[in-house]
Amino acid sequence: MNINKTICAAALGLLLSSTTATAKDGLDITFLGTNNCMVKVTEHKNIILLPIEEAAPEAVVNVLANGNIKQRLHVKLAVSRIDYYVPLDIAQYEGQKVLLDIQTESNRSLSRDIQDEACWESMKLSDSFDTTNREHFRPLFHHTPLYGWMNDPNGMFWKNGIWHLYYQYNPYGSMWQNMHWGHSTSRDLIHWEQQPVAISPNGLGTVFSGSAVVDHANTAGFGKDAIIALYTSAGASQTQSLASSHDGQTFDIYGGNPIIAYHRESRDPNMFWNEKTRKWNLLLASALDHEMLIFSSDDLKSWTLESSFGRGYGAQDGVWECPDLMQLPVRGTKKKKWVLICNINPGGPFGGSATQYFVGDFDGKTFVCDTGKDVSKWMDYGKDHYAAVSWSNAPENRHTVIAWMSNWQYANEVPTKQFRSANTLPRELELFTAPDGELYLSVKPSPETELMRGEAEIHTTTAIKPEGISYSLPEANGGICEIVLDMNLRKANTIDITLSNDKGEKVVMTYDRKSDTFAMNRNQSGITDFNNAFRAVTVAPTHHKTTRRTLRLFIDRCSIEAFDGEGHFAMTNLVFPTSPYNKISITAESGNAKINSAVIYPIHI
């Protein structure tokens, strides 16, 4: 007996027995052992519907057309159940042989175990993908992706009456991965139309955050008024890449990428035209060093490192990301000051993600902060405001910003499936001088938000009785509304403003006269048990000299945004009530506080 031949024959028999195939509705699936299979497309359709299970391990899906790898995706293919489907567009490969080479991470001991998993039976071809909303908590008046994951806003600019919003986007699941630049457009900052993906991963890596400008003078050589985007290519290292466009829809990737390759981990390039120096400036977050790198350029392609700012300043935990730098007017004066925005995670005042800023002077090369290193100032005092950046080329010299409305502590776990995350309302920035003599950011809702108002329900002057005052929220609108309260604390120690529903779920907001603060408590707001970090009480200074307070509240299906009437603070918090809040109650402790007016606007868009 030839033992070697016997062993080889046995091994070949084992290999052959582990390779099985199944055909279903235009898909031929071949299993190649315990962690690999191939799916051959035998019938032309526009889309492959991939079944997703969020608790499943990630699979790597290589998409081949005529034998060439066109895409590489990381997808949580369903093992035991299907949470939802995501579409893989194959219409672009019409006339080519399409194959999915799938490598999974499951620990299987037998090849037949992979065949029993839920994804293979449920994977299917289609000519369309149903984006009809299936989510109880999808916001009415905040921007969200139709499906998939969204985080940082990116590359926003205004041109020809259209606000362009790009964002970190995963089209292949509702958790972070596969970063693209998603794209939406609006003419009024309220009504958003989702556009096709703008920039996709390539050989340099996935597409992380960045910015875009309108190059009016053709400094980059791509044409007058060309749109130039810079973004971080996240491959083995993080480098900075350029893409150009003439319509904001289709981008051409620059052949000379990367244009910046820094020796430390750095990301999120944010650029702007500096009229005083007649050059472009760019901020780049040196994430782990807690500093912002400052560059200058004549042509948007060749950048000179001028200086850095940040080591030892402000909050130093976590990583520094998503910078912005702008010159803002000081309210009531003819002065202007520069503000450097720095998003950090973790290290926010109430845990996790937050947006800090520094006020100072900038000469085109160096930023000098007005305050000491140990001073931290926050753009928003809620838990759910991150990656705030501004639109470039905004009309009328506006400084309009928007942020991601979530927190990295629990963003992947909030109780939605079809999509995850929304953006905040757009906001306008300027500076004001507080009673302590310091300059702070004034943050107000953009004026376009008033377009959402329905017919007002107006409640006139009344004293706050010991038992309190209650007003019903718009029943026909599911409690979605804007509330404007004009109050005088007088000698009351505190005023509590409570949003509640018939199930006893509530959010309590408190003005404290002695500490001059506003707080929001969401510990009993509804669903809170998906992550231990979600329960929170957030607190903001109000910077007021008098006892009069004006508060604007925007209540959507899963969020509350609170704004001081003079812009002295903003506070953004997610909430997930099992039924809509339908009542607002106001009580005062130890004093005769007064409601000057309470106006409730139903919101319709």
C-alpha positions as CSV (number, residue, x, y, z in Angstrom):
1,M,0.0,0.0,0.0
2,N,1.3,3.5,-0.9
3,I,0.5,5.4,2.3
4,N,1.2,8.9,0.7
5,K,-1.3,8.2,-2.1
6,T,-3.9,7.0,0.4
7,I,-3.5,10.2,2.5
8,C,-3.7,12.4,-0.6
9,A,-6.8,10.6,-1.8
10,A,-8.4,11.0,1.6
11,A,-7.6,14.7,1.7
12,L,-8.9,15.2,-1.8
13,G,-12.1,13.4,-0.8
14,L,-12.5,15.7,2.3
15,L,-11.9,18.8,0.2
16,L,-14.4,17.8,-2.4
17,S,-17.0,16.9,0.2
18,S,-16.6,20.4,1.8
19,T,-17.3,22.2,-1.4
20,T,-21.1,22.3,-2.1
21,A,-23.2,24.5,-4.1
22,T,-26.8,25.7,-4.2
23,A,-28.7,27.7,-6.9
24,K,-31.5,30.1,-6.1
25,D,-33.2,32.8,-8.1
26,G,-30.2,34.0,-10.1
27,L,-27.6,33.4,-7.4
28,D,-25.3,30.3,-7.4
29,I,-23.7,29.9,-3.9
30,T,-20.7,27.7,-3.5
31,F,-19.4,26.9,0.0
32,L,-15.6,26.5,0.2
33,G,-14.9,25.3,3.7
34,T,-15.8,26.8,7.1
35,N,-15.2,30.5,6.4
36,N,-15.4,31.2,2.7
37,C,-18.1,31.1,0.1
38,M,-18.7,32.5,-3.4
39,V,-21.9,33.9,-4.8
40,K,-22.1,34.0,-8.6
41,V,-24.8,36.3,-10.1
42,T,-26.4,34.4,-13.0
43,E,-29.3,36.7,-13.8
44,H,-29.1,40.5,-14.3
45,K,-30.9,42.6,-11.7
46,N,-30.0,46.0,-10.2
47,I,-29.4,45.1,-6.6
48,I,-28.4,42.2,-4.3
49,L,-30.3,42.4,-1.1
50,L,-27.9,41.4,1.7
51,P,-29.6,40.2,5.0
52,I,-28.0,41.8,8.1
53,E,-27.9,40.7,11.7
54,E,-26.3,43.3,14.0
55,A,-25.0,40.7,16.5
56,A,-23.3,38.7,13.8
57,P,-19.5,38.8,13.2
58,E,-18.3,40.9,10.3
59,A,-17.8,39.3,6.9
60,V,-15.6,40.7,4.2
61,V,-17.3,40.8,0.9
62,N,-15.1,41.3,-2.2
63,V,-17.3,42.3,-5.2
64,L,-15.7,41.2,-8.5
65,A,-16.7,42.1,-12.0
66,N,-15.1,40.1,-14.8
67,G,-12.5,38.9,-12.3
68,N,-11.5,42.3,-11.0
69,I,-12.1,43.5,-7.5
70,K,-14.4,46.6,-7.6
71,Q,-15.4,46.9,-4.0
72,R,-14.6,45.5,-0.6
73,L,-17.3,45.7,2.1
74,H,-17.5,44.7,5.7
75,V,-20.9,43.4,6.4
76,K,-22.7,41.7,9.3
77,L,-24.3,38.9,7.3
78,A,-27.2,37.3,9.2
79,V,-26.4,34.1,11.0
80,S,-29.5,33.2,13.1
81,R,-32.0,36.0,12.3
82,I,-32.5,38.9,9.9
83,D,-32.7,42.4,11.4
84,Y,-33.0,44.2,8.1
85,Y,-31.7,44.2,4.5
86,V,-29.2,46.5,2.8
87,P,-28.8,46.9,-1.0
88,L,-25.6,46.2,-2.9
89,D,-25.8,48.0,-6.2
90,I,-24.7,45.8,-9.1
91,A,-26.4,47.8,-11.9
92,Q,-23.1,49.5,-12.6
93,Y,-21.6,46.1,-13.7
94,E,-24.2,45.3,-16.3
95,G,-22.8,43.1,-19.0
96,Q,-20.0,41.8,-16.7
97,K,-19.7,38.6,-14.7
98,V,-20.4,39.5,-11.1
99,L,-19.1,37.4,-8.2
100,L,-19.1,37.9,-4.4
101,D,-16.1,36.3,-2.6
102,I,-17.2,36.3,1.0
103,Q,-14.9,35.6,3.9
104,T,-16.6,35.2,7.3
105,E,-15.2,35.3,10.8
106,S,-17.4,32.7,12.5
107,N,-15.7,29.9,14.5
108,R,-17.1,26.9,12.7
109,S,-15.7,23.4,13.1
110,L,-17.6,21.8,10.1
111,S,-18.1,23.2,6.6
112,R,-21.8,22.3,6.7
113,D,-22.3,24.8,9.6
114,I,-21.9,27.7,7.3
115,Q,-24.6,26.4,5.0
116,D,-27.2,26.6,7.7
117,E,-26.8,30.3,8.3
118,A,-29.8,32.6,7.6
119,C,-28.1,34.9,5.1
120,W,-27.8,32.3,2.3
121,E,-31.4,31.4,2.0
122,S,-32.5,35.1,2.3
123,M,-30.0,36.7,0.0
124,K,-31.8,37.7,-3.2
125,L,-31.8,39.8,-6.3
126,S,-34.1,42.7,-6.9
127,D,-34.5,45.7,-9.2
128,S,-35.4,48.1,-6.3
129,F,-35.0,48.7,-2.6
130,D,-37.9,49.7,-0.3
131,T,-36.9,52.8,1.7
132,T,-40.3,53.4,3.2
133,N,-39.9,54.4,6.8
134,R,-40.3,51.5,9.3
135,E,-39.0,53.3,12.3
136,H,-41.0,54.6,15.3
137,F,-38.2,57.0,16.2
138,R,-37.3,58.5,12.8
139,P,-37.3,62.3,13.3
140,L,-39.8,64.4,11.4
141,F,-37.8,67.6,11.0
142,H,-34.2,66.5,11.3
143,H,-32.0,65.2,8.5
144,T,-31.5,61.4,8.5
145,P,-30.2,58.9,5.9
146,L,-33.0,56.9,4.2
147,Y,-31.2,53.8,5.5
148,G,-27.8,52.8,6.9
149,W,-25.4,54.5,9.3
150,M,-24.5,58.2,9.5
151,N,-22.0,60.1,11.7
152,D,-20.0,63.3,11.1
153,P,-21.3,65.9,8.7
154,N,-18.6,66.6,6.0
155,G,-17.8,68.9,3.2
156,M,-20.8,71.2,3.5
157,F,-21.0,74.2,1.1
158,W,-23.6,76.5,-0.4
159,K,-23.8,77.2,-4.1
160,N,-26.5,78.6,-6.4
161,G,-29.2,78.5,-3.7
162,I,-28.5,74.9,-2.6
163,W,-27.1,73.8,0.7
164,H,-25.0,70.7,0.2
165,L,-24.6,68.3,3.2
166,Y,-22.2,65.4,3.0
167,Y,-21.8,62.9,5.8
168,Q,-20.0,59.9,7.0
169,Y,-22.1,57.0,5.6
170,N,-22.3,53.2,5.7
171,P,-24.7,52.0,3.0
172,Y,-24.2,48.4,4.1
173,G,-25.5,48.5,7.7
174,S,-26.8,50.7,10.5
175,M,-23.5,50.5,12.5
176,W,-20.2,52.2,11.8
177,Q,-18.2,50.8,8.9
178,N,-17.4,51.2,5.2
179,M,-17.1,55.0,5.3
180,H,-18.3,56.8,2.2
181,W,-19.5,60.4,1.8
182,G,-23.2,60.3,1.7
183,H,-24.9,63.4,0.2
184,S,-28.2,65.4,0.7
185,T,-29.3,68.7,-0.6
186,S,-31.7,71.4,0.5
187,R,-32.9,74.8,-0.5
188,D,-34.0,75.8,3.0
189,L,-32.0,73.8,5.5
190,I,-35.2,72.0,6.6
191,H,-36.4,69.8,3.7
192,W,-33.6,67.4,2.6
193,E,-33.4,65.3,-0.6
194,Q,-31.0,62.3,-0.4
195,Q,-28.6,62.1,-3.4
196,P,-26.4,59.3,-4.6
197,V,-23.2,58.6,-2.7
198,A,-20.7,61.3,-3.6
199,I,-17.3,59.8,-2.8
200,S,-16.5,56.1,-2.3
201,P,-13.5,54.2,-0.9
202,N,-10.6,53.5,-3.2
203,G,-7.1,52.1,-3.1
204,L,-6.0,54.6,-0.5
205,G,-8.7,53.5,2.0
206,T,-12.2,54.4,3.1
207,V,-13.4,58.0,3.1
208,F,-13.3,59.8,6.4
209,S,-14.3,63.4,7.3
210,G,-13.2,66.5,5.5
211,S,-14.4,69.8,4.0
212,A,-15.3,71.4,0.6
213,V,-15.0,74.9,-0.8
214,V,-16.1,76.7,-3.9
215,D,-12.9,77.8,-5.7
216,H,-14.2,81.0,-7.2
217,A,-10.8,82.1,-8.6
218,N,-9.7,78.7,-10.0
219,T,-6.7,78.6,-7.8
220,A,-6.5,74.8,-8.0
221,G,-6.8,74.7,-11.8
222,F,-10.0,72.7,-12.0
223,G,-12.1,75.6,-13.4
224,K,-13.8,78.7,-12.1
225,D,-16.2,78.0,-9.2
226,A,-15.1,74.3,-9.1
227,I,-15.9,72.5,-5.9
228,I,-12.8,71.2,-4.2
229,A,-13.2,68.6,-1.5
230,L,-10.4,67.4,0.9
231,Y,-11.0,64.3,3.0
232,T,-9.0,61.8,5.0
233,S,-8.2,58.5,3.2
234,A,-8.2,55.9,5.9
235,G,-6.0,52.9,4.8
236,A,-3.0,51.5,6.5
237,S,-2.4,55.1,7.5
238,Q,-4.4,58.3,7.5
239,T,-3.6,60.6,4.6
240,Q,-5.4,63.5,3.0
241,S,-6.9,63.3,-0.5
242,L,-8.5,65.8,-2.9
243,A,-11.5,65.4,-5.2
244,S,-13.1,68.0,-7.5
245,S,-16.6,68.5,-8.9
246,H,-18.6,71.0,-10.9
247,D,-22.0,70.0,-9.7
248,G,-21.5,68.6,-6.2
249,Q,-22.9,65.3,-7.3
250,T,-20.0,63.6,-9.2
251,F,-16.5,64.0,-7.9
252,D,-13.2,63.2,-9.8
253,I,-10.5,61.8,-7.5
254,Y,-7.2,63.7,-8.0
255,G,-4.5,61.6,-9.5
256,G,-1.8,63.2,-7.3
257,N,-3.3,61.9,-4.0
258,P,-2.4,61.9,-1.2
259,I,-1.7,65.7,-1.1
260,I,-0.8,65.6,2.6
261,A,1.0,62.6,4.3
262,Y,1.8,63.6,7.8
263,H,4.0,61.3,10.0
264,R,1.4,61.2,12.9
265,E,-2.2,60.1,12.8
266,S,-4.1,63.0,11.5
267,R,-7.5,63.5,9.9
268,D,-10.6,65.7,9.1
269,P,-9.0,68.5,7.0
270,N,-11.0,71.7,7.2
271,M,-10.1,74.5,4.8
272,F,-11.2,78.1,4.1
273,W,-10.1,81.1,2.0
274,N,-8.4,83.7,4.1
275,E,-9.2,87.1,2.5
276,K,-6.6,89.0,4.6
277,T,-3.6,86.8,3.5
278,R,-5.0,85.9,0.1
279,K,-4.3,82.3,0.8
280,W,-6.1,79.1,1.7
281,N,-5.8,77.9,5.3
282,L,-6.4,74.3,6.5
283,L,-6.8,72.8,9.9
284,L,-5.9,69.1,10.4
285,A,-6.6,67.3,13.6
286,S,-3.5,65.5,15.0
287,A,-5.9,63.3,16.9
288,L,-3.8,61.6,19.5
289,D,-1.5,64.6,20.2
290,H,-4.5,66.8,21.1
291,E,-3.6,69.6,18.7
292,M,-4.7,71.2,15.5
293,L,-2.1,71.5,12.7
294,I,-2.4,74.8,10.7
295,F,-1.4,74.8,7.0
296,S,-1.5,77.4,4.2
297,S,-1.7,77.0,0.4
298,D,-2.0,79.0,-2.8
299,D,-3.6,76.2,-4.9
300,L,-5.3,73.8,-2.5
301,K,-2.9,71.0,-3.6
302,S,0.5,72.0,-2.1
303,W,0.2,72.8,1.6
304,T,2.8,74.3,4.0
305,L,2.7,73.5,7.7
306,E,2.7,76.8,9.5
307,S,2.1,76.0,13.2
308,S,0.0,74.0,15.6
309,F,-2.3,74.8,18.5
310,G,-3.8,72.8,21.4
311,R,-1.3,70.9,23.4
312,G,-2.3,71.4,27.0
313,Y,-5.4,73.6,26.1
314,G,-8.9,72.8,27.1
315,A,-10.2,69.3,27.5
316,Q,-7.4,66.9,26.7
317,D,-9.1,63.5,27.0
318,G,-9.8,61.1,24.1
319,V,-9.0,62.3,20.6
320,W,-9.3,65.7,18.9
321,E,-11.3,65.6,15.7
322,C,-13.3,67.6,13.2
323,P,-11.8,71.1,13.5
324,D,-13.1,74.4,12.1
325,L,-11.8,78.0,12.3
326,M,-13.9,81.1,11.6
327,Q,-14.0,84.8,12.4
328,L,-17.1,85.8,14.2
329,P,-18.6,89.2,15.1
330,V,-18.9,90.2,18.8
331,R,-22.6,91.1,19.4
332,G,-23.2,94.8,20.1
333,T,-19.7,95.8,19.0
334,K,-17.8,96.3,15.8
335,K,-15.2,93.8,16.9
336,K,-14.5,90.3,15.5
337,K,-12.6,87.4,17.0
338,W,-11.5,84.1,15.7
339,V,-13.0,80.9,17.0
340,L,-11.3,77.5,16.7
341,I,-13.8,74.6,17.0
342,C,-12.5,71.2,18.3
343,N,-14.6,68.1,18.7
344,I,-13.4,65.6,21.2
345,N,-14.2,62.0,22.1
346,P,-14.3,61.0,24.9
347,G,-13.9,63.9,27.3
348,G,-17.2,65.8,27.0
349,P,-18.5,67.4,30.2
350,F,-21.1,64.7,30.7
351,G,-19.2,61.8,29.2
352,G,-18.3,60.7,25.7
353,S,-18.5,63.1,22.7
354,A,-18.7,66.9,22.7
355,T,-17.7,70.1,20.9
356,Q,-15.3,72.6,22.6
357,Y,-14.0,75.9,21.2
358,F,-11.3,78.5,21.8
359,V,-11.6,82.2,21.2
360,G,-8.5,84.1,20.1
361,D,-6.6,85.7,17.2
362,F,-5.3,84.3,14.0
363,D,-2.9,85.9,11.5
364,G,-3.0,83.2,8.8
365,K,-0.2,81.2,10.3
366,T,-0.7,81.0,14.1
367,F,-3.8,80.9,16.4
368,V,-3.4,82.5,19.8
369,C,-6.0,81.7,22.5
370,D,-7.3,84.5,24.7
371,T,-7.8,82.3,27.8
372,G,-5.5,80.1,29.9
373,K,-4.8,76.5,29.1
374,D,-7.2,75.2,31.7
375,V,-10.3,76.8,30.3
376,S,-12.9,74.6,28.6
377,K,-15.8,76.2,26.7
378,W,-18.5,74.1,25.1
379,M,-20.7,74.8,22.0
380,D,-23.5,72.5,23.3
381,Y,-24.1,71.2,26.8
382,G,-26.1,68.1,25.9
383,K,-24.9,64.5,25.4
384,D,-25.7,64.4,21.7
385,H,-23.9,67.0,19.8
386,Y,-20.7,66.1,18.0
387,A,-18.6,66.8,14.9
388,A,-20.0,70.3,14.6
389,V,-18.7,72.1,11.5
390,S,-19.8,75.0,9.3
391,W,-21.0,75.5,5.7
392,S,-18.5,77.2,3.5
393,N,-19.5,79.9,1.0
394,A,-22.7,80.5,3.1
395,P,-24.7,83.5,1.8
396,E,-24.8,86.9,3.6
397,N,-21.6,86.0,5.6
398,R,-23.6,83.6,7.7
399,H,-21.8,81.2,10.0
400,T,-24.1,78.2,9.9
401,V,-23.2,74.9,11.6
402,I,-24.7,71.5,12.0
403,A,-23.6,68.5,14.1
404,W,-24.1,64.8,14.4
405,M,-26.9,64.2,17.0
406,S,-25.5,61.2,18.9
407,N,-22.6,60.1,21.2
408,W,-20.0,57.5,20.6
409,Q,-20.8,56.0,24.0
410,Y,-24.0,54.4,22.6
411,A,-24.4,55.5,18.9
412,N,-24.3,51.9,17.6
413,E,-26.9,50.8,20.1
414,V,-29.7,53.4,20.0
415,P,-33.1,51.7,19.4
416,T,-33.4,52.0,15.6
417,K,-32.5,49.5,12.9
418,Q,-33.3,50.8,9.4
419,F,-31.1,53.8,10.0
420,R,-29.0,55.2,12.8
421,S,-28.4,58.9,13.7
422,A,-29.7,62.2,12.7
423,N,-28.2,65.7,12.4
424,T,-29.1,68.6,14.8
425,L,-31.0,71.5,13.6
426,P,-28.8,74.1,11.7
427,R,-27.6,76.8,14.0
428,E,-26.1,80.3,13.6
429,L,-23.0,81.5,15.5
430,E,-21.7,84.7,16.8
431,L,-20.0,85.8,20.0
432,F,-21.4,87.6,23.1
433,T,-19.8,89.1,26.2
434,A,-21.0,87.3,29.4
435,P,-21.3,89.0,32.9
436,D,-17.9,87.5,33.8
437,G,-16.4,89.6,31.0
438,E,-15.5,86.5,28.9
439,L,-16.5,85.9,25.2
440,Y,-18.7,82.9,24.5
441,L,-20.4,81.4,21.5
442,S,-23.9,82.5,20.9
443,V,-25.8,79.5,19.4
444,K,-29.3,80.1,17.9
445,P,-31.5,78.0,15.6
446,S,-31.2,79.1,12.0
447,P,-34.0,81.4,10.9
448,E,-35.2,78.8,8.5
449,T,-36.5,76.8,11.4
450,E,-39.4,79.3,11.7
451,L,-40.7,78.0,8.4
452,M,-41.7,74.8,10.2
453,R,-44.2,76.5,12.5
454,G,-47.9,75.8,12.3
455,E,-50.6,77.9,13.8
456,A,-49.5,79.1,17.3
457,E,-51.3,78.2,20.5
458,I,-50.7,81.2,22.7
459,H,-50.9,81.3,26.5
460,T,-50.7,84.7,28.1
461,T,-49.2,86.0,31.4
462,T,-49.9,84.0,34.5
463,A,-48.3,83.4,37.8
464,I,-47.0,79.9,38.5
465,K,-49.2,78.5,41.2
466,P,-48.0,76.0,43.9
467,E,-49.5,73.1,41.9
468,G,-47.9,74.3,38.7
469,I,-49.2,75.0,35.2
470,S,-49.8,72.5,32.5
471,Y,-50.3,72.8,28.7
472,S,-51.2,70.0,26.3
473,L,-48.9,69.4,23.3
474,P,-50.4,69.1,19.8
475,E,-52.2,65.8,19.8
476,A,-52.7,65.6,16.1
477,N,-48.9,66.1,15.6
478,G,-47.8,63.4,18.0
479,G,-46.4,66.0,20.3
480,I,-43.9,67.2,17.7
481,C,-43.6,70.9,18.3
482,E,-41.6,74.0,19.1
483,I,-42.3,75.7,22.4
484,V,-41.2,79.2,23.3
485,L,-41.4,80.1,27.0
486,D,-40.9,83.6,28.3
487,M,-40.5,83.5,32.1
488,N,-39.4,85.5,35.1
489,L,-37.8,83.5,37.9
490,R,-38.3,86.4,40.3
491,K,-37.4,85.0,43.7
492,A,-38.0,81.3,43.0
493,N,-35.0,79.1,43.7
494,T,-35.8,76.9,40.8
495,I,-38.3,76.4,37.9
496,D,-39.0,72.9,36.7
497,I,-40.2,72.4,33.1
498,T,-41.4,68.8,32.6
499,L,-42.3,67.0,29.4
500,S,-44.3,63.9,30.0
501,N,-46.6,61.2,28.6
502,D,-49.4,59.1,29.9
503,K,-46.9,56.3,30.7
504,G,-45.1,58.3,33.3
505,E,-42.1,58.9,31.1
506,K,-40.7,62.4,31.5
507,V,-37.8,64.8,30.9
508,V,-37.3,67.4,33.6
509,M,-35.6,70.7,32.8
510,T,-34.6,73.0,35.6
511,Y,-33.6,76.6,35.9
512,D,-31.6,77.2,39.0
513,R,-31.5,80.9,39.9
514,K,-28.7,80.8,42.4
515,S,-26.3,78.8,40.3
516,D,-27.5,80.5,37.1
517,T,-27.8,77.1,35.3
518,F,-30.2,75.2,33.1
519,A,-30.3,71.4,33.5
520,M,-32.0,68.5,31.6
521,N,-32.7,65.2,33.2
522,R,-33.5,62.3,30.9
523,N,-33.2,59.4,33.4
524,Q,-36.9,58.6,33.1
525,S,-37.4,59.7,29.5
526,G,-38.4,56.4,28.1
527,I,-36.2,53.6,26.7
528,T,-32.8,54.1,28.5
529,D,-31.5,50.6,29.1
530,F,-29.7,50.0,25.8
531,N,-26.5,51.4,27.3
532,N,-25.5,52.4,30.8
533,A,-24.1,55.7,29.7
534,F,-27.4,56.9,28.2
535,R,-29.0,58.0,31.5
536,A,-27.8,61.5,32.2
537,V,-28.4,64.9,33.7
538,T,-26.8,67.7,31.6
539,V,-26.2,71.2,32.9
540,A,-25.4,74.5,31.2
541,P,-24.4,77.9,32.5
542,T,-26.9,80.6,31.4
543,H,-24.8,83.7,31.7
544,H,-27.7,86.0,32.6
545,K,-27.7,89.2,34.8
546,T,-31.5,89.3,35.3
547,T,-34.1,86.8,36.4
548,R,-35.9,86.8,33.0
549,R,-35.4,83.7,30.8
550,T,-36.6,82.8,27.3
551,L,-36.4,79.2,26.3
552,R,-36.9,77.6,22.8
553,L,-37.6,73.9,22.8
554,F,-37.7,71.7,19.7
555,I,-39.3,68.4,20.3
556,D,-39.0,65.6,17.7
557,R,-39.7,61.9,17.9
558,C,-36.3,61.1,19.5
559,S,-34.7,64.4,20.5
560,I,-35.0,67.6,22.5
561,E,-33.0,70.7,21.6
562,A,-33.1,73.5,24.1
563,F,-31.9,77.0,23.2
564,D,-31.6,80.1,25.4
565,G,-33.5,82.9,23.7
566,E,-30.4,85.1,23.5
567,G,-28.2,82.2,22.4
568,H,-26.4,81.9,25.7
569,F,-26.5,78.1,25.6
570,A,-27.7,75.2,23.6
571,M,-28.4,71.7,24.8
572,T,-29.1,68.6,22.6
573,N,-30.3,65.3,24.0
574,L,-31.7,62.2,22.5
575,V,-34.8,60.7,24.1
576,F,-36.8,57.5,23.2
577,P,-40.3,57.7,24.8
578,T,-42.4,54.7,24.2
579,S,-45.3,57.1,23.4
580,P,-45.0,60.8,22.5
581,Y,-44.8,63.4,25.2
582,N,-48.2,65.1,25.3
583,K,-47.9,67.5,28.2
584,I,-45.6,70.3,29.4
585,S,-45.8,71.3,33.1
586,I,-44.1,74.2,34.9
587,T,-43.6,74.4,38.6
588,A,-41.6,76.8,40.8
589,E,-40.0,76.3,44.2
590,S,-39.9,78.9,47.0
591,G,-41.1,81.9,45.0
592,N,-43.7,83.6,42.9
593,A,-42.3,83.0,39.4
594,K,-44.3,84.1,36.4
595,I,-44.9,83.0,32.8
596,N,-45.0,86.0,30.6
597,S,-46.1,83.9,27.7
598,A,-46.0,80.3,26.5
599,V,-46.3,79.7,22.7
600,I,-46.7,76.2,21.3
601,Y,-46.2,75.7,17.5
602,P,-47.0,72.4,15.9
603,I,-44.3,71.5,13.4
604,H,-45.2,70.5,9.8
605,I,-42.7,70.0,7.0
